[in-house]
């Protein structure tokens, strides 16, 4: 290609223009590439351009922009948040790459689906970028992530930092923007897999509660729907929905633009009401909302996911836009490009080389600016921005003076310019250069339609001027990418953008939108920590879809720190669960695309006493103790019933209790049955203490837990304390069995000197009732207790009427009158007497030696020796 320089060359005029920016700009749109001859601008016979000087478009620096009305001075403003989002997107390499001819997202206003589903969701979640703390911005209306959160509690073992219990939860998340007239985003979360350590009966279990919300910056007018709390197992394999709403009244500029940040926030509440912070949380994300009316009456409100760099694509192999795409590619390659091996310069030429913006060039973190892109401005016939009018005038001047090998109207060409007339960086911008070229009319039309479609698809907002200073504020920067992918299938001629969805369409102001109605069914009551079912109704006069949000506000009678969570904050009939008793104000807010309405009711919750039912676990008949047991069920886990200890050794107590009110505080009190009492604070809903019994005996230990609202629960367990140096016991004679007659008894049990026990070295028990088949002969003695006040208890196993497999306890009192009681039970029913008892001298009597109440013997004696 060859090119003749016009006599009215712009080289001399451009030479007088100082460069406002010394950096290459990224962006692009259809431009034509022209080959330049050896001559340049600034020839001696050049004619001076006498047109009025074109004023540059100024851009307000972030510090010049006003903060949101109620933001603290130290909070970042919208422009700074947008710039940070672009920096993040550049660092992660997140770009939209929208080809308007193959993009199907904008056929209708976009809104979140009922659940995430579809090929785009699968493609997003399966991408490498999704497997990170930041996730992947698939486009400005969808973000996804496959990541994990974890929690751990406790340190144990010889290695520092060892975890007593952990959970690692793998999850999927998908967020949807929308442009259907509503300012909001919906985020879905689904648990995919959970790994617990230990696998069973640790502090963290599948029934532990996972409490999550989407935290949005409320100072900037962003509302989230609060906490949703469910057992971890109930988060698995199903989607849970969270909604975010942006308040248009808190926005800035003519489009009420508000920029928010949002992220997941949550905790795990263990079986013991221990609140564990989640580790490896998801990163924060940027959300940009607006109420622009120039996308059509069905798209007057929107929110997009803004951690991404928008890029428009043109394909040089697509015959609908091929010449325009080739023009842009060459313009972006300035100072020259190569076509068929020739150096080609664009028209009009410049003495200084051209700086044509719009191409995205990756840069190191901290060096990418949204201002380096292209920025849409107001166009059309009604009140266009002056920059648009000046862009068109500048382009027309260049086209009139272009040689025919650049632009030939007689050949049916139209003059195309890059950057576009609809951007602030267009032909009239003194900081940048531009290019024009002739292209076929149909190609130019298709490229223009693609640009308008792209503005709608990526929700590109217009820059606007401050009424006072006339400085221009940029909201959205975008870039242009030229690709050479295989030619796509051509479905027919380009179609014009519908009038009500075009750049300046809209058919006038949108109609007045009436507020929705909302009503809660009435006041409700229940127990703290238990779900309470709610009910409500909501409707919109225009039949619009409503966004619902429940909130619970504690009253003055509620202890500080109490929280409430909803089974769903977006349903009309969820359940609400609060961590303390008292009164709460429930508020349901329903939003349509424009308005919000609320109704309130009172929730009254009653205190529930802590539960400590004393249910025993497996019986233990030895002194072995777990140094730090994790109780599996409420009750006293340690010591266990009838557990045996030597006098002077430590007896540890571990008792787990239940408490539905997670905000309650507690006091534990243990009465040791030897005249001493211990009061202490629990940890993890577990009373933990210890005690040393100095003397042998059978001790019934009672533990009471009291909450801060005076509710209490108790449990008790009996232990055996022996002392091989306390003495021995013998006895023989006739015992009284009431109506059963008389019984013959004989026993002799003792420890040898230096015995450790608990089994006596010498021992024999015989017991036989006259006239009955009850003949007990001991075969093994397990322990002997001789108390300082001459009470005796012996436990062992033996035969009953010659048949093995029976346990017995003999109670004796050597104080006047001598007394005796015998309890017999089958060993298969347990290691100690419970419900299945073959014989008991005192039916229903207490098994504690102090309370055993043996009856006087008829004849003989019981003797204790020291």
QUIRA-V56846 format. One line per field, one symbol per residue. ss: DSSP state (H for helix, E for strand, L for the rest). psi: psi as a letter, one per 20 degrees, with the letter a starting at -180 (. if undefined). burial: 1 if it has 16 or more other C-alpha atoms within 10 Angstrom, else 0. A space follows every 10 residues. Layout:
ss->???
psi->???
burial->???
This chain:
ss->LLLLLLLLLL HHHHHLLLLL LLLLLLLLLL LLLLLLLLLL LLLLLLLLLL LLLLLLLLEL LHHHLLLLLL LLLLLLLHHH HHHHHHHHHH HHLLELLELL LLLLHHHLLL LLLLLLLLHH HHHHHHLLLL LLLLLEEEEL LEEEEEEEEE EEEEELLLLL LLEEEEEEEE EEEEEELELL LLLEEEEEEE EEEEEEELLL LLLLLLLLEE EEEEEELHHH LEEELLLEEE EHHHHELLLE EEEEEELHHH LELLLLEEEE EEEEEEEEEL LLLLEEELEL LLLLEEEEEE LLLLLLHHHL LEEEELLLEE EEEEELLLLL LHHHHHHHHH HHLLLLEEEL LEEELLELLL LLLLLLLLLL LLLLLLLLLH HHLELELLLL LLLLLHHHHH HHHHHHHHHH LLLLLLLLHH HLEEEEEELL LLELLLLLLL LLLLEEEEEE HHHHHHHHHH HHHHHHHLLL LLLEELLLLL LEELLLLEEE EEELLLLLLL LLLLLLLLHH HLLLLLLLLL LLLLLLEEEE LLLEEEELLL LEELLEEEEL LLLLLLEEEE EEEELLLLLL LLLEEELLLL LLLLEEEELL LEEEEEEEEE ELLLLEEEEE EEEEEELLLL ELLLLLLLLL LLLLLLLLLL LLLLEEEELL LLEEEELLLE EEEEEELELL LLLLLEEEEE ELLLLLEEEE LLELLEEEEE EELLLLEEEE EEEEEEELLL LEEEEEEEEE EELLLLLEEE EEEEEELHHH LEEEEEEEEE LLLLLLLLLL LEEEEEEEEL LLLLEEEEEE EEEEEELLLL EEEEEEEEEE LLEEEEEEEE EEELLLLLEE EEEEEEHHHL LLLLLLLLEE LLLLLLLLHH HLLLEELLEE EEEEEL
psi->qrpppqhlqj ghghhipqph pkqpqprqro qqpppqahqa rkqhjqppoj qqppqqpqpp qhiiqqrqgj pqhjqqaghh ggghhhgghg hikoqgmpoh iipihjhqpq qqrgqpqrhh gghghiqhhh mrhhapogai jpqrpoaqqr qqpqprripq jpphpqpoop rqqppprqkk iqnrqppqpp phqppqorhq kahprhiqpp oqropqnhhj kpprjaqppq qghiipjqpp ppqpqpohij rqrhjlpppr qqrqprrpor ikkpoppprl rqrqqpppqr kpijjqhjlj qqpqojlqop pppqpijoih jghgghgggh hijqirrpok iqppqrqqrq hjqqnoripp oprqpijpph iiaqpqrpaa iolqqhhggh ggggghghhh jqrhigpnhh jjqqoqqprq hjqhjahipi irrrqqqpqq ghghgghggh gggghggjlo qqqqqphgij qpppgpprrp pprkrqprpo iaqqqqpqhj jagkaikaqq rppqqrqqpq hrqrraqqiq ppprqrqqqp hjjqpqpqpq qpoqrijpqq iqrqqqhpjj qhmaqppqjr raqqpppppp pbhgrqqqqq rppppqqpqq pnijpqbpqp krjpqphmqo phrqaohprr pkqpqqpiqp oqpooprqoh niiqrqpqpp oijjjqqppr qrplkpppar qpphqqropo pppppprijj qqqqqqqprp proijiarqr qqbpqpkcii bqqpqpqopq qqqjqhaipq gppppppppp jqmnoppqip phrpporhkk qqpppaqaqo kiprkqqqpp pqojqpqqqq ppppqphhir irpdhnpgpo hnpjrqiphh jhlqrqrhqb qpppq.
burial->0011110111 1111000000 0001111111 1111110000 1100010000 0000001111 0100101100 1000011111 1111111111 1101111111 1000000011 1100010000 0001100011 1011111111 1111111111 1110000000 0011111111 1111111111 1111111111 1101011000 1111110111 1111111101 1111111111 1111110011 1111111101 1100111111 1111111111 1111111100 1100111111 1111111111 1111111111 1111111111 1111111111 1111111000 0001111111 0001111111 0000000111 1111111110 0000101111 1101110110 1111011100 0011111111 1111111111 1111111111 0111111111 1111111111 1111100000 1111111111 1110000000 0001000001 1111110000 0000111111 0000111111 1101000111 0000011111 1111000110 0111111111 1111111111 1111011111 1111111111 1111111111 1111111001 1010000001 1011111111 1111111000 1111111111 1111010111 1110000000 0100111110 1010111111 1111111000 0111111111 1111111111 1111111000 0111111111 1000001111 1011111110 0001111111 1111111001 1111111111 0001011111 1111000111 1111111000 1110001001 1100001111 0111111100 111100
